[in-house]
């Protein structure tokens, strides 16, 4: 018996069969508990998963993580793999506007109660002053045109060479170096102009820098490898490629949209605009995307350096003596060329991850040697005022080695602001012991905890489905909002 209705095919795995909507080439697959799956149906994000399944050359299944919500073309939380050597395509909407956006986690040798709590308010205020934030403004590291080119090619390594960090910061990050094929020449002048003054800035929206405390360790072995322990102070940084990445996505969508009729693609949503791999625009987009992704990595590197400097000054100690070392840096808005097995055949694929994290398993040769035995660290921020999580990947073939990236919005920014004023939310968070750096309070409610899904249920869904495993939970004690 065939059906076009969603079917539960495993614990925390749901399928949208071919036929759920016209034109699907493969099924849709959503990893979620029943509660989170129903949310995906309610906000119509599941329809976007079915739309992804109509892309030329898509293989396996169009996937979505449990933090799925409505996005541009692809849902946030969407994963789609297309065949490079067949009729596959690349779609900028499958990466998103904030190219290379991701999360960086710093650990420390500090105990919260003894070493940081007495000076927490002073520390958070100092971090708020040290970190440029908001939708405009300038970053901490000045660049000329030549320096920008080097950032776009080298990523975090350029910032380290300029004195903003340690050599190990480059090694202990996704890919242990810059993205593979950056081509800065394919960025527009406007994209370069927007990025030129913004290196080392947080941005706005859901971007943040948080002082956090490890309040639960669930995998002691993996935690020990990563240098994580109970009651430890950590810092989580969530930011991306700023105006440079946004402009790059905008530029390529404008180029691709008018081409769609001539390419013969009949897609259900023009936001899925795409181009075959053998087209010159595919090559130039991927090169521009890698360059923007390198900018995002360098951006988080400079922010991490500001964090170390501020901790050292506030606590009157050296950064090395505080142990503020990098656990990992991971992007969750990229397309990568990878090999995966599909229907028993090894294939070269372009894996689009938009609001989804690569989750390599133990023994993968792309991992830093320190993490080979445990798998890739995965950093999952919660919402402001709620817990975040540190995970390790399990390289699940059913998700193209992908897992969740965050809590995922459950409410629009407009709706969130109607629930509570920013000043009231600030008082409630501080009553919970969470110190906030000075901010534009009227925008605070847009990122309130009630506007997001429960991150603990999101990561539990991924554990049940075998995508990743929780190592530790971290609660926020100090927040610098973008």
Secondary structure in CASP SS format (residue, H / E / C, confidence):
PFRMAT SS
TARGET T0000
AUTHOR 0000-0000-0000
METHOD secondary structure of the structure
MODEL  1
X C 1.00
X C 1.00
X C 1.00
X C 1.00
X C 1.00
X C 1.00
X E 1.00
X E 1.00
X E 1.00
X E 1.00
X C 1.00
X C 1.00
X E 1.00
X E 1.00
X E 1.00
X E 1.00
X C 1.00
X C 1.00
X C 1.00
X C 1.00
X C 1.00
X C 1.00
X C 1.00
X C 1.00
X C 1.00
X C 1.00
X E 1.00
X E 1.00
X E 1.00
X E 1.00
X E 1.00
X C 1.00
X C 1.00
X H 1.00
X H 1.00
X H 1.00
X H 1.00
X H 1.00
X H 1.00
X H 1.00
X H 1.00
X H 1.00
X C 1.00
X C 1.00
X H 1.00
X H 1.00
X H 1.00
X H 1.00
X H 1.00
X H 1.00
X H 1.00
X H 1.00
X C 1.00
X C 1.00
X C 1.00
X C 1.00
X C 1.00
X E 1.00
X C 1.00
X C 1.00
X E 1.00
X E 1.00
X E 1.00
X E 1.00
X E 1.00
X E 1.00
X E 1.00
X E 1.00
X E 1.00
X C 1.00
X C 1.00
X C 1.00
X C 1.00
X C 1.00
X C 1.00
X E 1.00
X E 1.00
X E 1.00
X E 1.00
X E 1.00
X E 1.00
X E 1.00
X E 1.00
X C 1.00
X C 1.00
X C 1.00
X C 1.00
X C 1.00
X E 1.00
X E 1.00
X C 1.00
X H 1.00
X H 1.00
X H 1.00
X C 1.00
X C 1.00
X C 1.00
X C 1.00
X C 1.00
X C 1.00
X C 1.00
X E 1.00
X E 1.00
X E 1.00
X E 1.00
X E 1.00
X E 1.00
X C 1.00
X C 1.00
X C 1.00
X E 1.00
X H 1.00
X H 1.00
X H 1.00
X H 1.00
X H 1.00
X H 1.00
X H 1.00
X H 1.00
X H 1.00
X H 1.00
X H 1.00
X H 1.00
X H 1.00
X H 1.00
X H 1.00
X H 1.00
X H 1.00
X H 1.00
X H 1.00
X C 1.00
X E 1.00
X C 1.00
X C 1.00
X C 1.00
X C 1.00
X C 1.00
X C 1.00
X C 1.00
X C 1.00
X C 1.00
X C 1.00
X C 1.00
X C 1.00
X H 1.00
X H 1.00
X H 1.00
X H 1.00
X H 1.00
X H 1.00
X H 1.00
X H 1.00
X H 1.00
X H 1.00
X C 1.00
X H 1.00
X H 1.00
X H 1.00
X H 1.00
X H 1.00
X H 1.00
X C 1.00
X C 1.00
X C 1.00
X C 1.00
X C 1.00
X H 1.00
X H 1.00
X H 1.00
X H 1.00
X H 1.00
X C 1.00
X C 1.00
X H 1.00
X H 1.00
X H 1.00
X C 1.00
X C 1.00
X C 1.00
X C 1.00
X C 1.00
X C 1.00
X C 1.00
X H 1.00
X H 1.00
X H 1.00
X C 1.00
X C 1.00
X H 1.00
X H 1.00
X H 1.00
X H 1.00
X H 1.00
X H 1.00
X H 1.00
X H 1.00
X C 1.00
X C 1.00
X C 1.00
X C 1.00
X E 1.00
X C 1.00
X C 1.00
X C 1.00
X C 1.00
X C 1.00
X C 1.00
X E 1.00
X E 1.00
X E 1.00
X E 1.00
X E 1.00
X E 1.00
X E 1.00
X E 1.00
X E 1.00
X E 1.00
X C 1.00
X C 1.00
X H 1.00
X H 1.00
X H 1.00
X H 1.00
X H 1.00
X H 1.00
X C 1.00
X C 1.00
X C 1.00
X C 1.00
X C 1.00
X C 1.00
X E 1.00
X E 1.00
X E 1.00
X E 1.00
X E 1.00
X E 1.00
X E 1.00
X E 1.00
X C 1.00
X C 1.00
X H 1.00
X H 1.00
X H 1.00
X H 1.00
X H 1.00
X H 1.00
X H 1.00
X H 1.00
X H 1.00
X H 1.00
X H 1.00
X H 1.00
X H 1.00
X H 1.00
X H 1.00
X H 1.00
X C 1.00
X C 1.00
X H 1.00
X H 1.00
X H 1.00
X H 1.00
X C 1.00
X C 1.00
X C 1.00
X C 1.00
X C 1.00
X C 1.00
X H 1.00
X H 1.00
X H 1.00
X C 1.00
X C 1.00
X E 1.00
X E 1.00
X C 1.00
X C 1.00
X C 1.00
X H 1.00
X H 1.00
X H 1.00
X H 1.00
X H 1.00
X H 1.00
X H 1.00
X H 1.00
X H 1.00
X H 1.00
X H 1.00
X H 1.00
X H 1.00
X H 1.00
X H 1.00
X H 1.00
X H 1.00
X H 1.00
X H 1.00
X H 1.00
X H 1.00
X H 1.00
X H 1.00
X H 1.00
X H 1.00
X H 1.00
X H 1.00
X H 1.00
X H 1.00
X H 1.00
X H 1.00
X H 1.00
X H 1.00
X H 1.00
X H 1.00
X H 1.00
X C 1.00
X C 1.00
X C 1.00
X H 1.00
X H 1.00
X H 1.00
X H 1.00
X C 1.00
X C 1.00
X E 1.00
X E 1.00
X E 1.00
X E 1.00
X E 1.00
X E 1.00
X E 1.00
X C 1.00
X E 1.00
X E 1.00
X E 1.00
X E 1.00
X E 1.00
X E 1.00
X E 1.00
X E 1.00
X E 1.00
X E 1.00
X C 1.00
X C 1.00
X E 1.00
X E 1.00
X E 1.00
X E 1.00
X E 1.00
X E 1.00
X E 1.00
X E 1.00
X E 1.00
X E 1.00
X C 1.00
X C 1.00
X E 1.00
X E 1.00
X C 1.00
X C 1.00
X C 1.00
X C 1.00
X C 1.00
X C 1.00
X C 1.00
X C 1.00
X C 1.00
X C 1.00
X H 1.00
X H 1.00
X H 1.00
X C 1.00
X C 1.00
X C 1.00
X C 1.00
X C 1.00
X E 1.00
X E 1.00
X E 1.00
X E 1.00
X E 1.00
X C 1.00
X C 1.00
X C 1.00
X C 1.00
X C 1.00
X C 1.00
X E 1.00
X E 1.00
X E 1.00
X E 1.00
X E 1.00
X E 1.00
X C 1.00
X C 1.00
X C 1.00
X H 1.00
X H 1.00
X H 1.00
X C 1.00
X C 1.00
X E 1.00
X E 1.00
X C 1.00
X C 1.00
X E 1.00
X C 1.00
X C 1.00
X E 1.00
X C 1.00
X C 1.00
X C 1.00
X H 1.00
X H 1.00
X H 1.00
X H 1.00
X H 1.00
X H 1.00
X H 1.00
X C 1.00
X C 1.00
X H 1.00
X H 1.00
X H 1.00
X H 1.00
X H 1.00
X H 1.00
X H 1.00
X H 1.00
X H 1.00
X H 1.00
X C 1.00
X C 1.00
X C 1.00
X E 1.00
X E 1.00
X C 1.00
X C 1.00
X C 1.00
X C 1.00
X H 1.00
X H 1.00
X H 1.00
X H 1.00
X H 1.00
X H 1.00
X H 1.00
X C 1.00
X H 1.00
X H 1.00
X H 1.00
X E 1.00
X C 1.00
X C 1.00
X H 1.00
X H 1.00
X H 1.00
X H 1.00
X H 1.00
X H 1.00
X H 1.00
X H 1.00
X H 1.00
X H 1.00
X H 1.00
X C 1.00
X C 1.00
X E 1.00
X E 1.00
X E 1.00
X E 1.00
X E 1.00
X E 1.00
X E 1.00
X E 1.00
X E 1.00
X E 1.00
X E 1.00
X E 1.00
X E 1.00
X E 1.00
X C 1.00
END
